[in-house]
Amino acid sequence: MADDTDPTVPVVCSECETETAVAIDDVADAVERHNDGLHGGEQVARVDPALADQVRDLVAEDLGLLGDPDDD
């Protein structure tokens, strides 16, 4: 269980119409457990898509995959 100092990640389930904050270390297990238990393993619950997009963009930028817009 996360305390106030543990970073959390928003997890959403469109089918259940729920959103919860899960400790970052527990995200993968929590999502898998939810999907297995409530959705027959179908990947319905997931990390909030907006956050996932932000993380993807930060990683791509960090790896230099986006290029520099001034290089045109």
CORCOR-V218318 format. One record per backbone hydrogen bond with DSSP energy under -0.5 kcal/mol. NH is the residue of the N-H (numbers start at 1). CO is the residue of the C=O. If there is no record, write none. Layout:
NH & CO
NH & CO
This chain:
6 & 3
9 & 22
11 & 20
12 & 46
13 & 18
14 & 44
17 & 13
18 & 13
20 & 11
22 & 9
22 & 20
24 & 7
26 & 23
27 & 23
27 & 24
30 & 26
31 & 27
32 & 28
33 & 29
34 & 30
35 & 31
36 & 32
37 & 33
38 & 34
39 & 34
39 & 35
40 & 36
41 & 35
42 & 39
44 & 42
46 & 12
48 & 10
51 & 48
52 & 48
53 & 49
54 & 50
55 & 51
56 & 52
57 & 53
58 & 54
59 & 55
60 & 56
61 & 57
62 & 58
63 & 59
64 & 61
65 & 60
66 & 60
69 & 67
71 & 68
72 & 69
